[in-house]
Each structure stands twice: as structure tokens, then as C-alpha cells.
Amino acid sequence: MKARFIALNILLLAGIGAVVWQARARWSEAREEQLGALGAKAKPGSLPPLGPEPKPEAPPATKYLDVATKDLFSKDRNPTVVIEPPAAEKPKVMPHLPVVYGVLGLPSGVKALMAEKADGPSKSVRAGDTIGEFKIASLDQQMVVFSWDGREITRKIEDLMDRSSHSGAASVPAPAPAPVNQFGQAAMQPGAAPQPVQNPPAPSPNPSRMGIEVGTASRSERVCVPGDTTPAGTVVDGYRKVVFTTLIGPNCRWVAVQ
């Protein structure tokens, strides 16, 4: 029994020795191959000649069509240009024509007293002047031509005369009549203070005091007498006072209201 254990140990030792020897031999071969590879000299290789690279072919323009018409960042891009028609402008409304208060023929030309509207301030104008939105293209004692928005409007002077009958002075209510006594004198009321005697108002100017006639057969005009302080626009006995400015200063006329 003992002899068998000894023989078995000898076999094991022999196996281990064989394994170690094989390992040693393989390591030696690997080492030699490694040293041979590290010591070998590399052979210089031949490189191909360097030259310019060929230019890429330009893509045709048709390949850009989808990019131009299908832009991801602009959904409304469209190669078809839509031209919208211009918006129609509303026609301009012509304002009322100026009103005329009088026409005066001077050696330097014809002048007229006009106002932009009936209740507006008046001024002396001649051909070439502007009143409101209108420019006076031509002016004589019978006709006037206005220029407005590229058009010419011709009117008769008598058609533009201001024929409104309102008076420039404010109306004052008449006082109530005072009671009189049996002798026809104003009676004193009990407790009332005596009233001073008032002079009757000066008579209004009439055609005989307005001055000479300087109008035409279709329109009556009278000059103002010296010292006439009646306000402009006052209507007396069918005549309206018109004040205008001339080269020598302010002047006035009494024009018949038609």
C-alpha cells in the first residue's frame, strides 16, 4: 500500500515537470519572436504623387427648387408673386365756396372782400391769393375763377354774395312802457327813485344818408359817409355795411341785400 502512494507521487511530479518544461519552451519561442520583430528594420514604402483634388460638380439649379419653395422657417414663401391692387382712394369732398361782400376795381387790379364762410372773418383778396382751400385763378367785377384740387370752379360774383339778413349788432329788448298820468307825463311809482330823462336814440342811417350810388343796375351799392361808425355787417333799410381794406386804408360800402 505504501509502495502505491510513492509511485503515484512520482507520476505527479513527472507530470508537473513536463508542464513546466513545455511552458518554458513556449515562452522562449515567444521571446525570440518579439525580439526579432523589434529589431527588424521597416522598409520605406513608395507614396503616390500628390496632385490637386478634382473639383466637385456643381449641382443643377433644379435641385434648389424645393429649398426655395419649401422653406421650413417661412411657410408662406411662394415663387408666384401676387401683386395686390392699390386701395381705391375716397374722392375728396370740396368745401363750400367763399362768400363775397364786395368787389372794388382799382388801377392796380380788381380786389374783392371775401370770407371763408358766412360767419368768418373777411379779408381783401385779388387774383393769385388763397382763401381757405381755394386759390383765386382770376377775378373781375362779374366773375371769379377758383382753383381747387387741380380743378377750376367758375362762379358769378352775385351768386357768391352773402345775402343773410342777420344783423351784426345784438338785439336789445325794449323796456316796458312806464305808466303816465292824466297830463301825459310819466307817473312816479311809490318808493321808486326818479329816473333821469333819456334822449331818444339817434335815427338809423337811411339810403339818403349813406352816400352816392356806385353800384350797377343789378346790384345797388352806396358809399359810406364820413364819420359812419356803424359796425360791419349791420343791415339797415335793406343795405348791409361791408368793410374792406384798400391801398389807402380801410373803406366801406352799403350793399343792397337781395
C-alpha positions, 0 to 999 in steps of 0.5 A, spaced: 500 500 500 505 504 501 509 502 495 502 505 491 502 512 494 510 513 492 509 511 485 503 515 484 507 521 487 512 520 482 507 520 476 505 527 479 511 530 479 513 527 472 507 530 470 508 537 473 515 537 470 513 536 463 508 542 464 513 546 466 518 544 461 513 545 455 511 552 458 518 554 458 519 552 451 513 556 449 515 562 452 522 562 449 519 561 442 515 567 444 521 571 446 525 570 440 519 572 436 518 579 439 525 580 439 526 579 432 520 583 430 523 589 434 529 589 431 527 588 424 528 594 420 521 597 416 522 598 409 520 605 406 514 604 402 513 608 395 507 614 396 503 616 390 504 623 387 500 628 390 496 632 385 490 637 386 483 634 388 478 634 382 473 639 383 466 637 385 460 638 380 456 643 381 449 641 382 443 643 377 439 649 379 433 644 379 435 641 385 434 648 389 427 648 387 424 645 393 429 649 398 426 655 395 419 653 395 419 649 401 422 653 406 421 650 413 422 657 417 417 661 412 411 657 410 408 662 406 414 663 401 411 662 394 415 663 387 408 666 384 408 673 386 401 676 387 401 683 386 395 686 390 391 692 387 392 699 390 386 701 395 381 705 391 382 712 394 375 716 397 374 722 392 375 728 396 369 732 398 370 740 396 368 745 401 363 750 400 365 756 396 367 763 399 362 768 400 363 775 397 361 782 400 364 786 395 368 787 389 372 794 388 376 795 381 382 799 382 388 801 377 392 796 380 387 790 379 380 788 381 380 786 389 374 783 392 372 782 400 371 775 401 370 770 407 371 763 408 364 762 410 358 766 412 360 767 419 368 768 418 372 773 418 373 777 411 379 779 408 381 783 401 383 778 396 385 779 388 387 774 383 393 769 385 391 769 393 388 763 397 382 763 401 381 757 405 382 751 400 381 755 394 386 759 390 383 765 386 385 763 378 382 770 376 377 775 378 373 781 375 367 785 377 362 779 374 366 773 375 371 769 379 375 763 377 377 758 383 382 753 383 381 747 387 384 740 387 387 741 380 380 743 378 377 750 376 370 752 379 367 758 375 362 762 379 358 769 378 360 774 383 352 775 385 351 768 386 357 768 391 354 774 395 352 773 402 345 775 402 343 773 410 339 778 413 342 777 420 344 783 423 351 784 426 349 788 432 345 784 438 338 785 439 336 789 445 329 788 448 325 794 449 323 796 456 316 796 458 312 802 457 312 806 464 305 808 466 303 816 465 298 820 468 292 824 466 297 830 463 301 825 459 307 825 463 310 819 466 307 817 473 312 816 479 311 809 482 311 809 490 318 808 493 321 808 486 327 813 485 326 818 479 329 816 473 333 821 469 330 823 462 333 819 456 334 822 449 331 818 444 336 814 440 339 817 434 335 815 427 338 809 423 342 811 417 337 811 411 339 810 403 339 818 403 344 818 408 349 813 406 352 816 400 352 816 392 350 810 388 356 806 385 353 800 384 350 797 377 343 796 375 343 789 378 346 790 384 345 797 388 351 799 392 352 806 396 358 809 399 359 810 406 359 817 409 364 820 413 364 819 420 359 812 419 361 808 425 356 803 424 359 796 425 360 791 419 355 787 417 349 791 420 343 791 415 339 797 415 333 799 410 335 793 406 343 795 405 348 791 409 355 795 411 361 791 408 368 793 410 374 792 406 381 794 406 384 798 400 391 801 398 389 807 402 386 804 408 380 801 410 373 803 406 366 801 406 360 800 402 352 799 403 350 793 399 343 792 397 341 785 400 337 781 395 
